[in-house]
Amino acid sequence: MSIQTRRLLGTSLLLTSLMFGASQALAEVVLHRGNSGEPQTLDQANTSIDIEAFILKDLYEGLTIYDAKGEIVPGAAESWTISDDGTVYTFKIRENAKWSDGSPVTAEDFVYSIQRVQNPETAAKYANILYPIKNAEKANKGEAKLEEIGVKAVDEKTLEVTLERATPFFLELLAHQTALPVSKASVEKNGKDFVKPGVMVSNGAYKLESHVPNDNLVVVKNENHWDAANTQIDKVIFYPIDDQAASVRRFEAKEMDLVYNFSADQINRLKDSYGEQVRVSPSASTYYYVFDTRQEPYSDVRVRQALSMAVDRDFLANEIYSGAQLPTYSLVPDGLGGYEAAKADFAEMSQLDREDKAIELMKEAGYGEGGKPLNIEIRYNTNPNHERVATAVADMWKNTFGATVTMTNLDVASHYAYLQEGGAFNVARAGWVADYADAENFLGLNVSTNTSFNYGKYNNPEFDALMAKSYIEGDADARKKILHDAEVILMRDQPIAPLMSTANLWLVSDRVTGWQDNAANEHLSRFLRVAE
């Protein structure tokens, strides 16, 4: 081979190498996320469920965020200071924090967003998350002006937030999707349309490209995000699939990189095939059934107690969830923020003794064998695990009381919308994942004035009074004791029947790196990597 030929060949190889490298560099990195249901909304003021939060937290960034480990770190705010009495927080917003349209993220955007959530006309389902802010609750109830809420723009990049009282978990509240900001300019210009693709202006690592309901939702990298240089995934496609078997099939076919929630009876098979790609991690959450206390017989505490006692929680946790869940007899998960949960008084009884006591209580109430017929409808959101739980509970109630039990299911968005809108029911499946590490987050669901999440419309003035007392108690230990006493009442009255402490079930492709299991179940796409 001549020198000239070698030179030409070398040049050709070099060009081929450069072109290949360029094509690799330009290749779009895409993450395919299974999201187990269609979001009800992309408006942070009206959001309430985790499948919405996964999307919204990719699109928007709060003052604080959860990192890959599930720990609170600075978000849109680069730093903050807290007054000695714990009631005044001063946040310094990043100088390079921008909206996706290139405009600066300002303190006034956060003032506007917080006022918007508390505006009664907004009817925000989660407005109570921000009630620790001074006058927020009063404003939300129409008892104070929005301008009287304790949020102030000191200057363009400095936000001052004043609280009603010291709230140790306040930084966690600010990482909740309800506290995500909106662009004041965009909302004022576009009204309700601000959530639409092509219109939405967001400040997170991603921006909304398209949304085909019940098919897919696509977000793409936001080059104006302050940390865009470290965001490695260019596009994230969310698939709202509530058919768990279909999700698993698509994962096995390598069509999806992440699957949230899969059928628990598949854990062993999937682990045999995919090993560490199957992630089962503890979660600060509770799976429960709620009774509609507005109607008979569920207005009778004896009926509620009996129905709850007759449920064999060990069977549900071990047989249906293959040990991926733990039986529970309290609403608040054990050890949450150092709190000692109050268990139902039948927790230490054997299942046979519980059933005997349950039959006795039901007879006292005049229902079941020898009494009025017991006709029960169980409502649950579409999901094979929930269906199996409902089927098992129905059999338990049939065998124990001779009840006639039917089942109704809706997709997750419709199920929770029905409950939140006050629809009548008998018994309904629900679940709660801690928004912050404090027992109040669970117990507050049952306060009579909580119109969004007190699905069964439980109303006990004694319970309400203790919860109100907990909000003004400054001593941490005394406050925990008050909350414990409130939970004792709740577990006695059984407006809800806690069934299991749940686990987070994920399938994570070996193409994905940067994933870290965490109890907060926070997994921002910007912290992940995908190997092509």
C-alpha positions as CSV (number, residue, x, y, z in Angstrom):
1,M,0.0,0.0,0.0
2,S,1.4,3.4,-1.0
3,I,1.9,6.3,1.4
4,Q,-0.7,8.2,-0.5
5,T,-3.2,5.4,-0.2
6,R,-2.5,5.0,3.5
7,R,-3.1,8.8,3.9
8,L,-6.4,8.6,2.1
9,L,-7.5,5.6,4.1
10,G,-6.5,7.3,7.3
11,T,-8.4,10.5,6.4
12,S,-11.5,8.4,5.5
13,L,-11.3,6.6,8.8
14,L,-10.8,9.8,10.7
15,L,-13.9,11.4,9.0
16,T,-15.9,8.3,9.7
17,S,-14.9,8.4,13.3
18,L,-15.7,12.1,13.6
19,M,-19.1,11.6,12.0
20,F,-19.9,8.6,14.2
21,G,-18.8,10.7,17.3
22,A,-21.0,13.6,16.2
23,S,-24.0,11.4,15.6
24,Q,-23.5,9.9,19.1
25,A,-23.2,13.3,20.6
26,L,-26.3,14.5,18.8
27,A,-28.4,11.4,19.6
28,E,-31.4,12.3,21.6
29,V,-31.5,10.6,25.0
30,V,-35.0,9.5,25.8
31,L,-36.5,8.1,29.1
32,H,-39.7,6.1,28.8
33,R,-41.7,6.3,32.1
34,G,-44.7,4.2,32.9
35,N,-46.9,6.4,35.2
36,S,-49.9,4.1,36.1
37,G,-52.7,6.5,35.3
38,E,-53.8,9.7,33.5
39,P,-53.3,12.9,35.5
40,Q,-56.4,14.8,36.4
41,T,-54.6,18.1,36.0
42,L,-51.3,19.8,35.3
43,D,-52.4,22.8,37.4
44,Q,-50.4,22.6,40.6
45,A,-53.2,24.3,42.5
46,N,-55.5,21.4,41.8
47,T,-53.2,18.4,42.0
48,S,-53.5,15.7,44.6
49,I,-52.0,12.4,43.5
50,D,-48.5,11.1,43.0
51,I,-48.7,10.4,39.2
52,E,-49.4,14.1,38.7
53,A,-46.5,15.0,41.0
54,F,-44.0,12.9,39.0
55,I,-44.8,15.0,35.9
56,L,-45.2,18.4,37.6
57,K,-41.9,18.1,39.5
58,D,-40.1,17.5,36.2
59,L,-41.8,20.6,34.7
60,Y,-41.6,23.0,37.7
61,E,-39.2,23.6,40.6
62,G,-40.1,24.8,44.0
63,L,-38.0,26.7,46.5
64,T,-36.9,23.4,47.8
65,I,-36.7,20.0,46.1
66,Y,-36.0,16.4,46.9
67,D,-32.7,15.1,45.6
68,A,-32.1,11.6,44.2
69,K,-31.8,10.2,47.8
70,G,-35.1,11.7,48.8
71,E,-33.6,14.5,50.9
72,I,-34.5,18.2,50.9
73,V,-32.0,20.4,49.0
74,P,-32.2,23.9,47.5
75,G,-34.3,24.2,44.3
76,A,-35.2,27.5,42.8
77,A,-33.9,29.1,46.0
78,E,-30.1,28.8,46.3
79,S,-30.2,29.5,50.1
80,W,-32.4,30.6,53.0
81,T,-32.2,31.8,56.6
82,I,-34.6,31.1,59.4
83,S,-35.3,33.5,62.3
84,D,-34.4,32.4,65.8
85,D,-38.1,31.7,66.7
86,G,-38.5,29.6,63.5
87,T,-41.3,31.8,62.1
88,V,-39.6,33.8,59.4
89,Y,-37.9,32.2,56.4
90,T,-36.0,34.4,53.9
91,F,-35.2,32.8,50.6
92,K,-32.6,33.9,48.1
93,I,-33.8,32.9,44.6
94,R,-31.1,31.9,42.2
95,E,-29.9,34.8,40.0
96,N,-29.9,32.4,37.0
97,A,-33.3,30.9,37.7
98,K,-35.4,31.4,34.6
99,W,-38.7,30.4,33.1
100,S,-38.7,28.3,30.0
101,D,-39.5,31.5,27.9
102,G,-36.2,33.0,29.2
103,S,-37.8,35.5,31.6
104,P,-36.4,35.6,35.2
105,V,-38.1,33.6,38.1
106,T,-38.9,36.2,40.7
107,A,-40.0,36.4,44.3
108,E,-43.2,38.0,43.0
109,D,-43.9,34.8,41.1
110,F,-43.9,32.8,44.3
111,V,-46.0,35.4,46.1
112,Y,-48.5,35.2,43.3
113,S,-48.5,31.4,43.3
114,I,-49.1,31.1,47.0
115,Q,-51.9,33.6,46.9
116,R,-53.4,31.8,44.0
117,V,-53.5,28.5,45.9
118,Q,-55.1,30.1,48.9
119,N,-57.6,32.1,46.8
120,P,-61.1,30.5,47.6
121,E,-62.0,30.9,43.9
122,T,-59.2,28.6,42.9
123,A,-60.7,25.8,45.1
124,A,-57.2,24.2,45.5
125,K,-57.6,20.7,46.9
126,Y,-54.3,20.8,48.8
127,A,-54.5,24.4,50.0
128,N,-54.0,23.2,53.6
129,I,-50.4,22.1,52.8
130,L,-49.5,25.8,53.0
131,Y,-51.7,26.7,56.0
132,P,-48.6,27.1,58.3
133,I,-48.0,30.4,56.4
134,K,-49.5,33.3,58.3
135,N,-53.1,34.1,57.4
136,A,-53.1,31.4,54.6
137,E,-55.9,29.4,56.2
138,K,-58.0,32.5,56.9
139,A,-57.5,33.8,53.3
140,N,-58.5,30.4,52.0
141,K,-61.7,30.5,54.0
142,G,-62.5,34.1,53.0
143,E,-61.7,35.5,56.4
144,A,-58.6,37.5,55.3
145,K,-57.4,39.3,52.2
146,L,-54.9,37.5,49.9
147,E,-52.5,40.4,50.5
148,E,-52.5,39.6,54.2
149,I,-50.9,36.2,53.6
150,G,-47.4,36.1,55.1
151,V,-45.5,36.2,51.8
152,K,-43.5,39.2,50.6
153,A,-41.2,40.0,47.8
154,V,-38.4,42.0,49.5
155,D,-36.8,42.5,46.1
156,E,-36.8,40.7,42.7
157,K,-34.8,37.7,44.1
158,T,-35.6,37.7,47.8
159,L,-38.8,36.1,49.2
160,E,-39.8,36.5,52.9
161,V,-42.3,34.0,54.3
162,T,-43.8,34.5,57.8
163,L,-45.5,31.5,59.5
164,E,-48.3,31.3,62.1
165,R,-45.9,29.3,64.3
166,A,-42.7,27.4,64.1
167,T,-43.2,24.5,61.7
168,P,-40.1,22.2,61.7
169,F,-41.2,20.4,58.4
170,F,-41.9,23.7,56.5
171,L,-39.1,23.1,54.0
172,E,-40.6,19.8,53.1
173,L,-44.0,21.4,52.5
174,L,-42.3,23.7,50.0
175,A,-41.2,20.7,47.9
176,H,-44.8,19.5,47.5
177,Q,-46.4,20.0,44.1
178,T,-48.9,22.5,45.5
179,A,-46.0,24.8,46.4
180,L,-44.6,24.7,42.8
181,P,-44.7,28.2,41.3
182,V,-46.5,29.4,38.2
183,S,-45.4,32.2,35.9
184,K,-47.5,35.1,36.9
185,A,-47.2,36.6,33.4
186,S,-48.3,33.4,31.7
187,V,-51.3,32.7,34.0
188,E,-52.6,36.3,33.7
189,K,-52.2,36.1,29.9
190,N,-53.5,32.6,29.2
191,G,-55.9,31.9,32.1
192,K,-56.8,28.2,32.4
193,D,-55.0,27.5,29.1
194,F,-51.6,28.1,30.8
195,V,-51.3,24.3,31.3
196,K,-51.5,23.4,27.6
197,P,-48.6,22.3,25.4
198,G,-47.2,25.2,23.5
199,V,-48.5,27.6,26.1
200,M,-47.1,26.3,29.4
201,V,-44.2,28.3,30.8
202,S,-42.3,26.3,33.4
203,N,-39.2,26.7,35.5
204,G,-38.1,23.0,36.0
205,A,-35.6,20.9,34.2
206,Y,-38.2,20.1,31.5
207,K,-40.9,21.8,29.5
208,L,-44.2,20.4,28.1
209,E,-44.0,19.4,24.4
210,S,-47.2,17.4,23.9
211,H,-50.0,15.6,25.7
212,V,-52.3,13.0,24.2
213,P,-54.7,12.0,27.0
214,N,-54.6,8.3,27.9
215,D,-51.7,7.8,25.5
216,N,-48.6,9.8,26.4
217,L,-47.3,13.0,27.7
218,V,-43.9,14.3,26.5
219,V,-41.6,16.7,28.2
220,V,-38.3,17.9,26.7
221,K,-35.2,19.5,28.3
222,N,-35.6,23.1,29.3
223,E,-32.4,24.8,28.2
224,N,-33.2,27.8,30.3
225,H,-33.1,25.8,33.6
226,W,-30.3,26.9,35.8
227,D,-28.8,23.4,35.9
228,A,-29.5,22.4,32.3
229,A,-25.8,21.5,31.8
230,N,-26.2,18.6,34.2
231,T,-29.5,17.3,32.9
232,Q,-28.5,14.4,30.7
233,I,-31.9,13.1,29.5
234,D,-33.3,15.2,26.6
235,K,-36.8,13.8,26.5
236,V,-39.1,12.0,28.9
237,I,-42.2,10.2,27.7
238,F,-44.8,9.5,30.4
239,Y,-47.2,6.6,29.6
240,P,-50.4,6.8,31.7
241,I,-51.0,3.0,31.8
242,D,-53.1,1.7,34.7
243,D,-53.1,-1.9,33.2
244,Q,-50.2,-3.3,35.2
245,A,-49.9,-6.5,33.1
246,A,-49.5,-4.3,30.0
247,S,-46.9,-2.1,31.7
248,V,-44.8,-5.2,32.6
249,R,-45.1,-6.5,29.1
250,R,-43.8,-3.2,27.7
251,F,-41.0,-3.2,30.2
252,E,-40.0,-6.8,29.2
253,A,-40.1,-5.7,25.5
254,K,-37.8,-2.8,26.4
255,E,-40.4,-0.3,25.4
256,M,-40.4,1.3,28.9
257,D,-37.5,2.0,31.2
258,L,-39.5,2.7,34.3
259,V,-42.7,1.1,35.5
260,Y,-44.5,2.5,38.6
261,N,-46.6,-0.1,40.4
262,F,-46.8,-3.6,39.1
263,S,-48.9,-6.5,40.2
264,A,-47.4,-7.7,43.5
265,D,-48.0,-11.3,42.8
266,Q,-45.4,-11.0,40.1
267,I,-42.6,-10.0,42.4
268,N,-40.9,-13.4,42.6
269,R,-41.2,-14.1,38.9
270,L,-39.9,-10.7,38.0
271,K,-37.0,-10.9,40.5
272,D,-36.0,-14.3,39.0
273,S,-35.9,-12.8,35.5
274,Y,-34.7,-9.2,36.2
275,G,-33.0,-9.3,39.6
276,E,-32.1,-5.8,40.8
277,Q,-34.2,-4.2,38.2
278,V,-37.1,-5.0,40.5
279,R,-37.2,-2.4,43.3
280,V,-39.3,-2.9,46.4
281,S,-38.7,-0.1,48.9
282,P,-40.3,1.0,52.2
283,S,-42.7,3.9,52.0
284,A,-44.2,6.2,54.6
285,S,-47.7,5.4,53.4
286,T,-50.9,3.6,54.4
287,Y,-53.4,1.6,52.4
288,Y,-56.9,1.9,53.9
289,Y,-60.6,1.6,53.4
290,V,-62.8,4.5,54.2
291,F,-66.5,4.3,55.3
292,D,-69.1,6.9,54.3
293,T,-70.2,8.0,57.7
294,R,-73.1,10.0,56.3
295,Q,-75.3,7.0,55.7
296,E,-76.5,3.9,57.6
297,P,-75.2,1.5,58.6
298,Y,-71.7,3.1,58.3
299,S,-72.8,5.9,60.6
300,D,-72.8,3.3,63.4
301,V,-69.4,3.0,65.0
302,R,-70.1,-0.7,65.8
303,V,-70.6,-1.5,62.2
304,R,-67.4,0.2,61.2
305,Q,-65.5,-1.5,64.0
306,A,-66.9,-4.9,63.0
307,L,-66.1,-4.6,59.3
308,S,-62.6,-3.5,60.1
309,M,-62.0,-6.3,62.6
310,A,-63.1,-8.9,60.1
311,V,-60.4,-8.0,57.6
312,D,-57.5,-10.4,57.8
313,R,-54.6,-8.0,57.2
314,D,-51.9,-10.7,57.3
315,F,-53.6,-12.5,54.4
316,L,-53.7,-9.3,52.4
317,A,-50.1,-8.4,53.0
318,N,-48.6,-11.9,52.7
319,E,-50.8,-13.6,50.1
320,I,-51.9,-10.8,47.8
321,Y,-48.8,-8.6,48.1
322,S,-46.3,-11.4,48.6
323,G,-44.9,-9.8,51.7
324,A,-44.3,-6.5,49.9
325,Q,-46.7,-4.8,52.3
326,L,-47.0,-5.0,56.1
327,P,-50.3,-5.3,58.0
328,T,-51.2,-2.2,60.0
329,Y,-53.7,-1.1,62.6
330,S,-52.9,2.6,62.7
331,L,-53.3,5.3,60.1
332,V,-49.9,6.9,60.8
333,P,-46.9,4.7,59.8
334,D,-44.7,3.7,62.7
335,G,-41.7,5.9,63.5
336,L,-42.8,8.8,61.3
337,G,-40.8,11.7,62.6
338,G,-40.3,10.0,65.9
339,Y,-44.0,9.6,66.5
340,E,-45.5,6.6,68.2
341,A,-48.6,5.4,66.3
342,A,-51.8,4.6,68.2
343,K,-53.1,1.2,67.1
344,A,-56.7,0.0,67.1
345,D,-57.5,-1.9,70.4
346,F,-58.1,-5.1,68.5
347,A,-54.6,-5.1,67.1
348,E,-53.2,-7.6,69.6
349,M,-56.2,-10.1,69.3
350,S,-55.9,-13.2,67.2
351,Q,-57.9,-13.1,63.9
352,L,-60.4,-15.7,65.2
353,D,-61.0,-13.6,68.3
354,R,-61.4,-10.5,66.2
355,E,-64.0,-12.2,64.0
356,D,-66.0,-13.4,67.1
357,K,-66.0,-9.9,68.5
358,A,-66.9,-8.5,65.1
359,I,-70.0,-10.8,64.8
360,E,-71.0,-9.7,68.3
361,L,-70.8,-6.0,67.4
362,M,-72.6,-6.4,64.2
363,K,-75.5,-8.2,66.0
364,E,-75.6,-5.4,68.5
365,A,-76.0,-3.0,65.6
366,G,-78.9,-5.1,64.2
367,Y,-77.2,-6.2,61.0
368,G,-76.0,-9.5,59.6
369,E,-77.2,-13.0,60.4
370,G,-80.6,-12.7,62.2
371,G,-80.8,-8.9,61.6
372,K,-81.1,-6.5,58.7
373,P,-79.4,-7.6,55.5
374,L,-75.9,-6.1,55.0
375,N,-75.4,-5.0,51.4
376,I,-72.0,-3.4,50.8
377,E,-70.4,-1.9,47.7
378,I,-66.6,-1.6,47.6
379,R,-65.2,1.1,45.3
380,Y,-61.6,1.1,44.2
381,N,-59.4,2.5,41.5
382,T,-58.6,0.2,38.6
383,N,-55.6,-1.9,39.5
384,P,-55.2,-5.7,39.8
385,N,-53.8,-5.5,43.3
386,H,-56.7,-3.4,44.5
387,E,-59.1,-5.8,42.8
388,R,-57.6,-8.8,44.6
389,V,-57.8,-6.9,47.9
390,A,-61.4,-6.0,47.3
391,T,-62.3,-9.6,46.3
392,A,-60.6,-10.9,49.4
393,V,-62.2,-8.4,51.7
394,A,-65.6,-9.2,50.1
395,D,-65.1,-12.9,50.9
396,M,-64.2,-12.1,54.5
397,W,-67.3,-10.0,55.0
398,K,-69.5,-12.6,53.3
399,N,-68.1,-15.4,55.4
400,T,-68.2,-13.5,58.7
401,F,-71.5,-11.6,58.4
402,G,-73.3,-13.2,55.5
403,A,-73.0,-9.8,53.7
404,T,-73.8,-9.3,50.0
405,V,-70.8,-7.5,48.6
406,T,-70.4,-5.9,45.1
407,M,-67.5,-4.1,43.6
408,T,-67.1,-1.0,41.5
409,N,-63.9,0.4,39.9
410,L,-62.9,3.5,38.1
411,D,-59.7,4.8,36.7
412,V,-57.5,6.5,39.3
413,A,-58.4,10.0,38.3
414,S,-62.1,9.4,38.2
415,H,-62.0,7.4,41.5
416,Y,-60.4,10.2,43.5
417,A,-62.4,12.9,41.8
418,Y,-65.6,11.2,42.8
419,L,-64.4,10.9,46.4
420,Q,-63.1,14.5,46.6
421,E,-66.3,15.8,45.1
422,G,-68.3,14.3,47.9
423,G,-70.0,11.4,46.0
424,A,-71.9,8.9,48.2
425,F,-70.5,5.5,48.7
426,N,-70.4,2.6,51.1
427,V,-66.7,1.6,51.4
428,A,-63.9,3.0,49.3
429,R,-60.2,2.1,48.8
430,A,-57.8,4.9,49.4
431,G,-54.1,5.4,50.1
432,W,-51.9,8.1,51.6
433,V,-48.2,8.8,51.1
434,A,-46.6,11.2,53.5
435,D,-46.1,14.7,52.1
436,Y,-43.8,15.4,55.0
437,A,-42.5,13.5,58.0
438,D,-45.1,14.4,60.5
439,A,-48.1,12.5,61.9
440,E,-50.4,15.5,61.3
441,N,-50.1,14.8,57.6
442,F,-52.1,11.6,58.1
443,L,-54.4,12.6,61.0
444,G,-55.4,15.9,59.3
445,L,-57.1,13.9,56.6
446,N,-60.0,13.2,59.0
447,V,-60.6,16.7,60.4
448,S,-64.2,17.6,59.7
449,T,-63.3,20.8,57.8
450,N,-61.0,18.9,55.4
451,T,-63.4,18.9,52.4
452,S,-60.9,17.4,50.0
453,F,-59.5,14.3,51.7
454,N,-62.0,13.5,54.5
455,Y,-63.8,11.3,52.0
456,G,-66.1,9.6,54.5
457,K,-67.1,13.0,56.1
458,Y,-66.1,11.9,59.6
459,N,-67.0,14.5,62.2
460,N,-66.0,14.2,65.8
461,P,-65.6,17.5,67.8
462,E,-63.3,15.8,70.3
463,F,-60.9,14.7,67.6
464,D,-61.1,18.1,65.9
465,A,-60.3,19.9,69.1
466,L,-57.2,17.8,69.7
467,M,-56.0,18.4,66.2
468,A,-56.6,22.2,66.6
469,K,-54.7,22.1,69.9
470,S,-51.7,20.4,68.2
471,Y,-51.4,23.3,65.8
472,I,-50.7,25.8,68.6
473,E,-48.5,23.5,70.8
474,G,-44.9,24.6,70.7
475,D,-43.3,21.8,72.6
476,A,-42.5,18.9,70.3
477,D,-43.0,16.1,72.8
478,A,-46.3,17.6,74.1
479,R,-47.5,18.0,70.5
480,K,-46.7,14.3,69.7
481,K,-48.8,13.3,72.8
482,I,-51.7,15.4,71.6
483,L,-51.6,13.8,68.1
484,H,-51.3,10.3,69.7
485,D,-54.4,11.0,71.7
486,A,-56.2,12.2,68.6
487,E,-55.3,9.0,66.8
488,V,-56.6,6.9,69.7
489,I,-60.0,8.4,69.0
490,L,-59.7,7.9,65.3
491,M,-58.8,4.2,65.8
492,R,-61.7,3.8,68.2
493,D,-64.2,5.3,65.8
494,Q,-62.8,3.6,62.7
495,P,-64.1,6.0,60.1
496,I,-61.2,4.5,58.2
497,A,-59.8,1.0,58.4
498,P,-56.0,1.0,58.0
499,L,-55.0,-2.2,56.2
500,M,-51.4,-2.1,55.2
501,S,-48.3,-0.1,55.3
502,T,-47.4,0.0,51.6
503,A,-44.2,-0.3,49.7
504,N,-43.1,1.4,46.5
505,L,-43.0,-1.0,43.6
506,W,-40.9,0.0,40.6
507,L,-39.3,-1.7,37.6
508,V,-36.1,0.1,36.7
509,S,-34.3,-0.9,33.5
510,D,-30.6,-1.6,33.7
511,R,-30.3,1.1,31.1
512,V,-31.1,3.6,33.8
513,T,-28.5,4.8,36.2
514,G,-28.7,7.3,39.1
515,W,-31.8,5.7,40.6
516,Q,-31.9,5.6,44.4
517,D,-34.8,4.0,46.4
518,N,-36.2,6.4,48.9
519,A,-39.2,6.5,51.3
520,A,-40.3,9.9,49.8
521,N,-40.7,8.1,46.4
522,E,-39.1,11.1,44.7
523,H,-37.3,10.4,41.4
524,L,-36.8,13.5,39.3
525,S,-35.8,12.7,35.7
526,R,-33.0,15.3,35.8
527,F,-31.1,13.1,38.3
528,L,-31.2,10.0,36.1
529,R,-29.1,8.8,33.2
530,V,-29.9,6.5,30.3
531,A,-27.3,4.4,28.6
532,E,-28.1,4.2,24.9
